[in-house]
Amino acid sequence: MSEQKKALPFPVTFAAGAIAGISEILTFYPLDVVKTRMQLETGKSKGLLGSFQSIIKEEGFGRLYRGLVPPLLLEAPKRATKFAANDFWGKTFRNLTGEEKMTRNLSILTGCSAGATESFVVVPFELVKIKLQDKSSTFAGPLDVLRYIVKKDGLLGLYAGMEATFWRHVWWNGGYFGSIHQVKALLPKPDSPSAELMNNFVSGGVGGFVGTALNTPFDVVKSRIQGGARVPGVVPKYNWTYPALVTIMREEGPAALYKGFVPKVLRLAPGGGVLLLVVEFTLDVFRKALGPPYI
């Protein structure tokens, strides 16, 4: 019976992930724009406040929402894929290992696998978003970017930065879901629905911080790869993830691998808490609506 309570239909998991993702992005999107700007800078960073002020002063407040459409369209399939894949890989690995409950190591392995799965959905949307968020961007909108990329590089051009995106999501999801499992085990057992929501928010926030700390260097590389212009016959300066990490560290110092960390963590730490809180709340609503044997 306990297994049946957890076995919600896939459309329910999909809907919960989508609702949570859209809630998170609408709340924290300007921080993502600032993060990308900081990561694309090859010189001295202006910092969080300096970047905010520069964008608003030089380009207007609306620029903080530049490129919102692609991630907004992405969030539903992205978050839905994340949680559905996490559920699928969690069950698969438990069956393979014979574990009845999720362990810390299985949580990390599950999260990494879910991140790898998610990355294949994410790349084209991320590429369009980066092209729009770049300060030098002259594109009229998402469709303009799509037309340009497909005309110049073909359909496969939409997957520029695939390898870097793969690693970014593997590391973030491994840290996020692995931390959630560990933090929940350390927190007092909730004795009320409100206490359970608070535990979800805290564990999700910690997970968001750990995931961000692990994946920021890979996010910097992804932004550089996707933001750069490709010239026929010329090997891009930033092409493959791990060599690009070495190049950035050698030319700009180790700290450059964490450009954009502050706005990124300010978004994804509380964002991770909001994400998990909304997912759990939404799933609980669905369980009650569906009735036995889901409650």
C-alpha positions, 0 to 999 in steps of 0.5 A, a space after each residue: 500500500 505504501 508503494 501505491 501512495 507514491 505511484 502518482 500518474 506521470 501526467 500528475 508529476 509532469 504538471 507539478 514540475 511544470 507549475 513549480 518551474 513557472 512559479 520559480 522563473 517568474 519570481 527570479 528571472 532578472 537575476 538570471 539575466 544579470 548572471 548571464 551578463 556577468 558570465 559573458 564578461 571577459 574583463 573585470 566584473 561589475 558585480 551584482 549591484 553594478 550589473 543591475 544598475 548598468 542594465 537599468 541605466 543604459 538599457 532600461 528596466 525592461 531589459 531585465 526581462 529580455 529573453 524571458 519567452 524561451 525559458 518560460 516556454 522551456 520551464 514546463 517541459 524542463 521541470 516536468 522532465 527533471 522530476 519525472 526523470 528523477 522519479 524514473 531513475 530513482 525507481 530504476 536504481 532502487 530496483 537494480 540495487 534492491 534498496 527499498 528506500 532512497 539512500 544518499 548515494 542513490 539520490 546523487 546517482 538519480 539526480 545526475 541521471 535526471 540532469 543528463 536526461 533534462 539537458 537534451 530538452 534544455 539546450 535549444 531554449 538556453 541557446 536562444 535565451 543566451 543570444 537574447 540576454 547578451 548586451 550586444 544582441 540585436 535580435 528582435 525576439 526568439 523567432 529571429 534568433 531561431 531563423 538566424 541559427 537554422 539559416 547559418 548552422 542548420 538544425 544541429 546549430 540549435 544544439 551548440 553547447 550541448 556537451 557543456 549543458 550536459 555537464 552543467 545539469 549533471 552536476 546541479 541535479 546531483 548536488 540538488 537532489 543529493 543534498 535534499 535527501 541528506 538535509 531532510 534526514 538531518 531536520 526534525 521530523 515534521 509534525 504538521 503540514 506547515 512543518 513539512 512545507 518548511 522542511 521542503 523549503 529549507 532542504 530545497 534551498 540548501 540543495 539549490 545552493 550546493 547544486 549552484 556551487 558545483 555547477 557554476 563553472 560549467 554554466 560559465 563555460 556554457 554561456 561562453 560557448 553559446 554566446 560566442 559567434 562561430 566563424 566558418 573554418 575557425 576553431 572557437 576559443 571556447 569549444 569543449 567544456 573541460 579545456 574551456 575551464 582550463 582556458 578561463 582559469 589560465 587567462 582570467 584566474 580561478 575566480 572567473 569560473 564563478 562569475 555570476 555566482 552571486 545572482 545565480 545562487 540568490 536565484 537558485 537557493 531560494 528558487 530551489 526551495 520554492 521549486 520543491 515547496 510548490 512541487 510537494 504542495 501541488 502533488 499533495 493537492 493532486 493526491 487529495 483530489 485523486 483520493 485513495 490509494 494516492 493519499 
